[in-house]
Amino acid sequence: MPIYRYLRNHRILLVIIFAISIGGQVCENIGYIYQGNALQSIIKLDLNAFIRFGLTEVVLMLIYFVSSGANSIVQSGLKQVMDNEIRNDISAKMESISFEKFHSNNSSVYTSWLTNDINQINSSGFSAFFTNMSSVVMIVVSAATLATVSYTYLVTLIIGGLLIYFAPFFFKKIQQRSSERVASTNSEFTSVVNDSFEGFNSLYSLNALHIIGQRIIASAQNVKKVNVRNSIIGGSVNLAINLVSLFCQLAILGQTGWLVYQHQVNVGALFSSITVASGVFNGLIMLSYNSSTIRGVLPIFTKFDQFISNQSGHELTTLPSDNTVKIENLTYHYPNGTEHILNQFTYTFQSGGKYAVIGESGRGKSTLLNILTGRLTGYEGSVMIGGIEYRTIDPLTLTKKIVYLDQDPYIFDDTLRFNLTIGREISDEMLMEVLKETQLESWLAGLSEGLNTKLTQHGDNLSGGQRQRIALARGLLGHPAILLLDEGTSALNPVMANAIEQMLIHRKEMTLIMITHHLRPELAETLDDVVAL
Ligand SMILES: Nc1ncnc2c1ncn2[C@@H]1O[C@H](COP(=O)(O)OP(=O)(O)OP(=O)(O)O)[C@@H](O)[C@H]1O
C-alpha cells in the first residue's frame, strides 16, 4: 500500500511509538485488574486492600494517560514530516513534467492535490494507521489479559474479531467509489473558487460580482452532497460493525456469567473481564473502520502515480551548436479542436536570423511558436534544430536554448531581483546592464528599495509595458540562442518598442522570431525576413 512507502522511512520512530503504545496499554489493562481487585476487596469489606488496589489503579492509569499524550505528540510531528515528503515527491516530478501534461489539468487541480488531498491522506491515511497500531496493541494486550482469567474467552474473541474485521469488506467497492467522488468534487470546488476569483476584474466591469457567490455556492452544494453521501456510507459500515460488536459483547457477558455461576471467577474478575473485553471489541471496531478508511485514500495515490509515471520518453538532453530551425510540412491540430492549423507549413529560420511572423488572428502564429519552443508536441511533419528532429529531444532541454515570451508574462509575488534571476546566480552588474537594455533603468532608479522592491503576483503594481520588459529582461539573462517573442513589445510606445527591438536585432548570435500585429516599416527594413501565415 502506498502510504507504507512513507511510513517505512521512519522505522525507528514507529518502533518507539509501538513500544510506548504497548507500555501504556499494559498499564491500562493491569489497572482494570486492580480495579476488579479493589471491587472484590470492598465486597469482602477489606478497606485497606480496597485503598491499596484503588491507588495502584490510579497510578497505572496516569502512566497510561501520559504515554498516550506523548504518543500523539510524536505522531503529529511524524505526520507533518510525511505530508511534506509527499509534497516533495510531487514537486520533484513537476520539475520534469512536459508542458502539455501540466496543462492537461487546471493549475488549481495541483493546488487541491497539495492541500485537500494531502490533508485527506494525513487524516484518513496516516492518522488511521496510528490508530490501527494502538488498536492492534489494545486487542493483543486485552486478549492476553482475558486469557489469564480464562482461556475460553479466546474462542469468542477470535470468532467475534473475524466477524468485526471482515464486515466492512462487503462495503469495500462502494466506499472506494465514494471516496474517489469526494476527492474529485473537492478538486472541482477548488477549481471553481479559483476561476471565479481570477475572473474578478471582468465580473467587476460587467457589474456581475454576484456571479462569484453563485458559482461558489452551487459548487459547494455538490461538495456537501457527496460528503453527506460519503458519511451515510461510512455510518452504515459503522452501524454494521457496532451490531456485530454488540452481539460479541453479549456473548462475553454470557460466558463470564457462566464462569461466575460455575465459581471459576469472582465478581471482581467478572467486572475487569467485561471492561477488558469491551477494549478488545473497541479495538477491533477501530481496526476495521480505520482499515477501510486507509483503503479510501488509495485512489489519491493511484491518481498521483498515474500522473507522475506518464512522462515523455525523450532521450536527447544535449543539443548541437547549430541553431538553424528547419520546418517541413508542419500541420497541427489541438487535441480538443477540429481545424488543422499551419497546413503543411514549410520554412527555415537561419541561425542568428531576425524574423517577424505576421498573419490574421487565428492563423496559428502563437501555435507555431509553441511548437518551436517544444511546448506542443503532437504535430505532423517535421521540425528540426541543427538537423535533429524535435520529437527525439527532451522538451525541457529545448528551453535551455530557446526562450519563449508569451503574451501574458507571469510576475511572481516576490522581489524584482527574484523576478529577474528566478533563483539563478546573476551579479548585480549584469542585472543593471539588462535593465538598461530593456529601458527599465530610469524606472528602477525611482524604486526606493531598488532590486529588492517587492512586486505583486501577476504584476498588479506594474504597467503592462513594465511587465513585458521585466519578462524580456529575465529571458535575456538566460542568454538564449533563440528568442521567441509573442507580441513582446505590444504594450510599449513606438519609441520604446523601436529601441528595444533594435537592441534585440543587434544581438548578432541570437535568432529572433517575433510575432507582431503592427509591423512598423522601420522594423521590417532591419529584419532578414517577414513570414506571413
Ligand atoms: N489550447 C487550444 N485549444 C484548442 N484550440 C486552440 C488552442 N489555442 C489556440 N487554438 C485555436 O488555434 C487556432 C490558432 O490559434 P493561435 O493562437 O495560434 O492563432 P494566432 O495567429 O496566434 O492568433 P492571435 O493573433 O489572435 O494571437 C485558433 O483557431 C484557435 O482558436
The ligand as an SDF file (V2000), in Angstrom:
LIG
                    3D

 31 33  0  0  0  0  0  0  0  0999 V2000
   -5.4490   25.4810  -26.4770 N   0  0  0  0  0  0  0  0  0  0  0  0
   -6.1650   25.4660  -27.5900 C   0  0  0  0  0  0  0  0  0  0  0  0
   -7.0810   24.5200  -27.7790 N   0  0  0  0  0  0  0  0  0  0  0  0
   -7.8200   24.4660  -28.9180 C   0  0  0  0  0  0  0  0  0  0  0  0
   -7.6890   25.3460  -29.9170 N   0  0  0  0  0  0  0  0  0  0  0  0
   -6.8050   26.3320  -29.7860 C   0  0  0  0  0  0  0  0  0  0  0  0
   -5.9900   26.4470  -28.6200 C   0  0  0  0  0  0  0  0  0  0  0  0
   -5.1940   27.5190  -28.7560 N   0  0  0  0  0  0  0  0  0  0  0  0
   -5.4810   28.0370  -29.9580 C   0  0  0  0  0  0  0  0  0  0  0  0
   -6.4420   27.3390  -30.5740 N   0  0  0  0  0  0  0  0  0  0  0  0
   -7.0040   27.5890  -31.9130 C   0  0  0  0  0  0  0  0  0  0  0  0
   -5.9450   27.5170  -32.8460 O   0  0  0  0  0  0  0  0  0  0  0  0
   -6.0600   28.4980  -33.8230 C   0  0  0  0  0  0  0  0  0  0  0  0
   -4.7590   29.2790  -33.9110 C   0  0  0  0  0  0  0  0  0  0  0  0
   -4.5690   29.9520  -32.6670 O   0  0  0  0  0  0  0  0  0  0  0  0
   -3.2880   30.8470  -32.4070 P   0  0  0  0  0  0  0  0  0  0  0  0
   -3.3950   31.4170  -31.0500 O   0  0  0  0  0  0  0  0  0  0  0  0
   -2.0850   30.0920  -32.7530 O   0  0  0  0  0  0  0  0  0  0  0  0
   -3.5010   31.9980  -33.5070 O   0  0  0  0  0  0  0  0  0  0  0  0
   -2.7670   33.3900  -33.6330 P   0  0  0  0  0  0  0  0  0  0  0  0
   -2.4800   33.5510  -35.0810 O   0  0  0  0  0  0  0  0  0  0  0  0
   -1.6100   33.4900  -32.7170 O   0  0  0  0  0  0  0  0  0  0  0  0
   -3.9170   34.3650  -33.1720 O   0  0  0  0  0  0  0  0  0  0  0  0
   -3.7990   35.8180  -32.4710 P   0  0  0  0  0  0  0  0  0  0  0  0
   -3.1430   36.7190  -33.4780 O   0  0  0  0  0  0  0  0  0  0  0  0
   -5.2050   36.1900  -32.2340 O   0  0  0  0  0  0  0  0  0  0  0  0
   -2.9950   35.6490  -31.2240 O   0  0  0  0  0  0  0  0  0  0  0  0
   -7.2530   29.3430  -33.4210 C   0  0  0  0  0  0  0  0  0  0  0  0
   -8.3450   28.9810  -34.2530 O   0  0  0  0  0  0  0  0  0  0  0  0
   -7.5410   28.9960  -32.0030 C   0  0  0  0  0  0  0  0  0  0  0  0
   -8.9130   29.0200  -31.7430 O   0  0  0  0  0  0  0  0  0  0  0  0
  1  2  1  0
  2  3  1  0
  2  7  2  0
  3  4  2  0
  4  5  1  0
  5  6  2  0
  6  7  1  0
  6 10  1  0
  7  8  1  0
  8  9  2  0
  9 10  1  0
 10 11  1  0
 11 12  1  0
 11 30  1  0
 12 13  1  0
 13 14  1  0
 13 28  1  0
 14 15  1  0
 15 16  1  0
 16 17  2  0
 16 18  1  0
 16 19  1  0
 19 20  1  0
 20 21  2  0
 20 22  1  0
 20 23  1  0
 23 24  1  0
 24 25  2  0
 24 26  1  0
 24 27  1  0
 28 29  1  0
 28 30  1  0
 30 31  1  0
M  END
$$$$
